[in-house]
């Protein structure tokens, strides 16, 4: 093999420019760029979280407890690790005049923050802002709180039973992300101020966080292991600087995973455009290939020359895509902070760029080798004919082996790049099946068209004959359009699914409020006061505690490999309750409920799908840490719960004798019809200052905001997909342009009118577009269901309007593209095309 010769001839051929390669360049650059951009952004966020883990967490390690503070032994151990900062977080109601709102209260000590810097506006040091002055404690607040209550700095609000003076606003809270999902604006005050509010009661839903800044280079892993060993029953949640933003990191990971799959699909769809562009390139070079063979060039040399030329152009396209990926973190750092509150480290991310580049190169090889193999079948005699018949023939065994190796390498890179092999396998299998089915459909349509009875109309006969004539682009058009439409429908229905989730966030009959931290001694009076309010139709109450699953069938949870859909149940604290009767909205699916006067060993009822994901069945034991006490209960029954009802549902419901003696509060749900929700909220906040109200619509709105950001990304991908599909379609049509021009000229010479030709082309392209649309709708719907079920983890929604619009759009795009490509034939002069024929 003479690589130097191949390179010299390829470079000489490219001196004339990149004419005819623009579709090739665009498809490859778009696909490679999409993967590079998504990968670089995800890596930049991960790097930012890793590098800023200490300020994000607020320390090197964090020990978190719910309901209770650390005891003396636990605190002594924590203080012995280094400098300690004690932070407490809880939800409360803020009252200012006639206005009330939910706030996220955070009490801090003099060591806060251990890392990072709290940026304040309109005040000096944090300690001065929180100090006790003239008998009034101070606080700093999120500017959003000021707007909701209609107050200014210097004015006072009431939290619980205490008056608090707002002395500044928060511009930046370094450890905000580590607190996870919050529903209200931040209010930061001192520990003494929190004590004065009266909100610290037995069973109150308070998270006590003990953060440590190491005084030496301690091994974080050893510290956490020692904590688990010394205090196995503490029930605390341990975190270190490497998983400071676990919830946010998972959101970015899932979104990045989804978007990378979309980018890869666009690259694969673009591969069809690459194949069409290479086929058109070979057709244009038929005379040159024949000339080289007449001059003694071997088929291997001809193949090598044009493969080298294709790869050189491919490297240019890949470089364009990688350049976009390299600058993406820099652009995101300046534009995304307001959209995604996550740290981004702006630098060139090498691994994502390498992965994108390798995938781009492999896709180029996989899709270019087959049409390039046609160079071996071009005879030297083709030089002596101005027009040659289309070149056909199968690639050699070596070419087929190279194509198979390229496809296998693509699969290997994808598996190495993704952490979920099962989903990745489904995805790659779906892509392969789509190609196979679509190719079979295309050949079936061509075969069927050739066997249709002759149509009475000349125009219809010509249109149908165009589908199966030698050199027809029918298979390429259906492949190109079908793949593009499949991806477009997938994203359009995914958009529909998320939009439907946003619209249906609140069911027809859902609670208006969840009232938390209702004390035992206030429960009866609280419910009575609520029922006196106009519009209240129903109230429901249940005891509520927080607990963390620590063991399953005697095995520690950190050794349990749960189903990915239920793994969340093992992380963090879960809401727990107890009941003598089956809770409303639950349905027993296995086992029986315990008697009302049951007094035996602890029993628990679990949601069936969660138990199944954790490998549990009736009779198995599960251990939960509640208030520092290990409670082991036997699973007595399994329930089915409709979570979308937003009712009072719990993963675990214990027998009353298990938890009734533990300090706890109650949760109360209130349903309303036609009442004044604001009036109820304000009245309850004043009469029961220790009770926290969560308005369901506000909670749904906060979740919807996160989903809306995902929706924005999906719509951006949809635009990219549409552009890629149009480019691929244009490439498929351009591949047979010369034949179309020649046929149109011949037919015009024999008397065909422009309107007849236009009518025949419209019929042909509309039929091909409809066939591709049907395939795209069916396969795209299945792919969208897969994404909703396994990636987004939300109910799938199908839209008939989207499907119909896609079919119509497909035919319109195909007809428009086909006419635009062949339009020059309608006004072409015959002489130039018929000479020397």
Beta strands, then each sheet from edge to edge (+ up, - down):
strand 1: 61-66
strand 2: 82-96
strand 3: 99-108
strand 4: 119-121
strand 5: 132-133
strand 6: 136-142
strand 7: 156-159
strand 8: 162-172
strand 9: 185-190
strand 10: 207-214
strand 11: 237-240
strand 12: 513-518
strand 13: 536-552
strand 14: 555-556
strand 15: 574-578
strand 16: 586-591
strand 17: 603-607
strand 18: 621-626
strand 19: 629-641
strand 20: 652-654
strand 21: 665-672
strand 22: 692-695
sheet 1: 4+ 8- 7+ 2- 10+ 1- 11+
sheet 2: 4+ 8- 7+ 2- 3+ 9+
sheet 3: 4+ 8- 6- 5+
sheet 4: 14+ 13- 21+ 12- 22+
sheet 5: 14+ 13- 15+ 20+ 17- 19- 16+
sheet 6: 14+ 13- 18+
end
